[in-house]
Amino acid sequence: MHTRHFVLAVGAAAALLIAPRAFASCSIHNETKYSFTVESGNTSNQSVGSHTQTSIAPGRVIGKSKEGKSFGGSCRDGEKVRVIEKDGVVIMEPAP
């Protein structure tokens, strides 16, 4: 019986060490009037609505809107970025 408890404890400890990696994310704040479908890291079809803040997978980021607007960049795990429009061009930049 003691061996089973030990194995369960080791398994739980391993899950706790691995779990944060599975939930890695990047915070993105879309300050534009456009909604985007975003591909980042190894994840596609993530939605980032207009004037919203959400989390996306870290990595290389490509966003496209139905209106033909697009942006690109990269976001590291734990980083905060924002999407803005300057002179008609949508850009992604580090959040202040």
Short mmCIF file of the C-alpha atoms (twelve columns), coordinates in Angstrom:
data_MODEL
# 
_entry.id   MODEL 
# 
loop_
_atom_site.group_PDB 
_atom_site.id 
_atom_site.type_symbol 
_atom_site.label_atom_id 
_atom_site.label_alt_id 
_atom_site.label_comp_id 
_atom_site.label_asym_id 
_atom_site.label_seq_id 
_atom_site.Cartn_x 
_atom_site.Cartn_y 
_atom_site.Cartn_z 
_atom_site.pdbx_PDB_model_num 
ATOM 1  C CA . MET A 1  0.000   0.000  0.000   1 
ATOM 2  C CA . HIS A 2  2.872   2.407  0.762   1 
ATOM 3  C CA . THR A 3  4.357   1.874  -2.674  1 
ATOM 4  C CA . ARG A 4  1.094   2.918  -4.318  1 
ATOM 5  C CA . HIS A 5  1.006   6.165  -2.296  1 
ATOM 6  C CA . PHE A 6  4.596   6.901  -3.237  1 
ATOM 7  C CA . VAL A 7  3.860   6.377  -6.940  1 
ATOM 8  C CA . LEU A 8  0.783   8.631  -6.707  1 
ATOM 9  C CA . ALA A 9  2.788   11.343 -4.940  1 
ATOM 10 C CA . VAL A 10 5.559   11.225 -7.543  1 
ATOM 11 C CA . GLY A 11 2.972   11.350 -10.335 1 
ATOM 12 C CA . ALA A 12 1.231   14.358 -8.773  1 
ATOM 13 C CA . ALA A 13 4.539   16.191 -8.341  1 
ATOM 14 C CA . ALA A 14 5.478   15.514 -11.966 1 
ATOM 15 C CA . ALA A 15 2.083   16.792 -13.142 1 
ATOM 16 C CA . LEU A 16 2.568   20.024 -11.216 1 
ATOM 17 C CA . LEU A 17 5.986   20.578 -12.777 1 
ATOM 18 C CA . ILE A 18 4.740   19.887 -16.292 1 
ATOM 19 C CA . ALA A 19 1.341   21.639 -16.076 1 
ATOM 20 C CA . PRO A 20 2.533   25.265 -16.236 1 
ATOM 21 C CA . ARG A 21 4.130   24.584 -19.610 1 
ATOM 22 C CA . ALA A 22 0.813   23.314 -20.994 1 
ATOM 23 C CA . PHE A 23 -0.890  26.567 -20.012 1 
ATOM 24 C CA . ALA A 24 1.777   28.876 -21.450 1 
ATOM 25 C CA . SER A 25 0.225   31.941 -22.988 1 
ATOM 26 C CA . CYS A 26 0.697   35.443 -24.238 1 
ATOM 27 C CA . SER A 27 -1.723  38.260 -23.369 1 
ATOM 28 C CA . ILE A 28 -3.000  40.237 -26.358 1 
ATOM 29 C CA . HIS A 29 -5.133  43.389 -26.227 1 
ATOM 30 C CA . ASN A 30 -6.835  44.307 -29.493 1 
ATOM 31 C CA . GLU A 31 -7.474  48.057 -29.486 1 
ATOM 32 C CA . THR A 32 -8.829  48.152 -33.057 1 
ATOM 33 C CA . LYS A 33 -12.359 47.935 -34.469 1 
ATOM 34 C CA . TYR A 34 -11.433 44.706 -36.291 1 
ATOM 35 C CA . SER A 35 -11.805 41.101 -35.131 1 
ATOM 36 C CA . PHE A 36 -8.915  38.822 -36.049 1 
ATOM 37 C CA . THR A 37 -8.341  35.133 -36.545 1 
ATOM 38 C CA . VAL A 38 -4.894  34.519 -35.105 1 
ATOM 39 C CA . GLU A 39 -2.353  31.781 -35.672 1 
ATOM 40 C CA . SER A 40 0.406   31.645 -33.072 1 
ATOM 41 C CA . GLY A 41 2.865   29.066 -31.902 1 
ATOM 42 C CA . ASN A 42 1.373   25.744 -33.047 1 
ATOM 43 C CA . THR A 43 -2.223  26.926 -32.597 1 
ATOM 44 C CA . SER A 44 -4.494  28.221 -35.345 1 
ATOM 45 C CA . ASN A 45 -8.016  29.676 -35.460 1 
ATOM 46 C CA . GLN A 46 -7.739  31.655 -32.231 1 
ATOM 47 C CA . SER A 47 -10.229 34.533 -32.089 1 
ATOM 48 C CA . VAL A 48 -9.260  38.001 -30.943 1 
ATOM 49 C CA . GLY A 49 -12.330 40.230 -31.014 1 
ATOM 50 C CA . SER A 50 -12.326 43.977 -31.470 1 
ATOM 51 C CA . HIS A 51 -11.602 45.959 -28.310 1 
ATOM 52 C CA . THR A 52 -10.924 42.794 -26.275 1 
ATOM 53 C CA . GLN A 53 -8.105  41.249 -24.291 1 
ATOM 54 C CA . THR A 54 -7.417  37.526 -24.409 1 
ATOM 55 C CA . SER A 55 -4.641  34.939 -24.262 1 
ATOM 56 C CA . ILE A 56 -3.032  33.244 -27.242 1 
ATOM 57 C CA . ALA A 57 -0.298  30.657 -27.622 1 
ATOM 58 C CA . PRO A 58 3.218   32.129 -27.505 1 
ATOM 59 C CA . GLY A 59 5.350   32.129 -30.635 1 
ATOM 60 C CA . ARG A 60 5.173   33.665 -34.090 1 
ATOM 61 C CA . VAL A 61 1.858   35.517 -34.512 1 
ATOM 62 C CA . ILE A 62 -0.144  36.120 -37.699 1 
ATOM 63 C CA . GLY A 63 -3.534  37.839 -37.493 1 
ATOM 64 C CA . LYS A 64 -6.062  38.326 -40.304 1 
ATOM 65 C CA . SER A 65 -9.450  40.074 -40.354 1 
ATOM 66 C CA . LYS A 66 -12.436 39.612 -42.675 1 
ATOM 67 C CA . GLU A 67 -11.858 43.201 -43.842 1 
ATOM 68 C CA . GLY A 68 -8.422  42.291 -45.205 1 
ATOM 69 C CA . LYS A 69 -6.401  43.836 -42.361 1 
ATOM 70 C CA . SER A 70 -3.476  41.801 -41.051 1 
ATOM 71 C CA . PHE A 71 -0.590  41.992 -38.614 1 
ATOM 72 C CA . GLY A 72 2.331   39.850 -37.583 1 
ATOM 73 C CA . GLY A 73 4.979   39.582 -34.936 1 
ATOM 74 C CA . SER A 74 5.967   37.366 -32.061 1 
ATOM 75 C CA . CYS A 75 5.005   36.994 -28.436 1 
ATOM 76 C CA . ARG A 76 6.919   35.152 -25.713 1 
ATOM 77 C CA . ASP A 77 5.364   33.205 -22.859 1 
ATOM 78 C CA . GLY A 78 4.058   35.680 -20.268 1 
ATOM 79 C CA . GLU A 79 4.513   38.710 -22.529 1 
ATOM 80 C CA . LYS A 80 1.798   41.342 -23.044 1 
ATOM 81 C CA . VAL A 81 1.232   42.856 -26.473 1 
ATOM 82 C CA . ARG A 82 -1.366  45.106 -28.048 1 
ATOM 83 C CA . VAL A 83 -2.781  45.481 -31.533 1 
ATOM 84 C CA . ILE A 84 -3.348  49.052 -32.692 1 
ATOM 85 C CA . GLU A 85 -4.033  50.886 -35.941 1 
ATOM 86 C CA . LYS A 86 -1.752  53.741 -37.005 1 
ATOM 87 C CA . ASP A 87 -2.497  55.642 -40.206 1 
ATOM 88 C CA . GLY A 88 -4.632  52.742 -41.486 1 
ATOM 89 C CA . VAL A 89 -1.976  50.106 -40.766 1 
ATOM 90 C CA . VAL A 90 -2.581  47.475 -38.073 1 
ATOM 91 C CA . ILE A 91 0.483   46.693 -35.965 1 
ATOM 92 C CA . MET A 92 1.286   44.554 -32.956 1 
ATOM 93 C CA . GLU A 93 3.610   46.038 -30.341 1 
ATOM 94 C CA . PRO A 94 4.642   45.426 -26.737 1 
ATOM 95 C CA . ALA A 95 1.986   46.671 -24.316 1 
ATOM 96 C CA . PRO A 96 3.017   49.692 -22.235 1 
# 
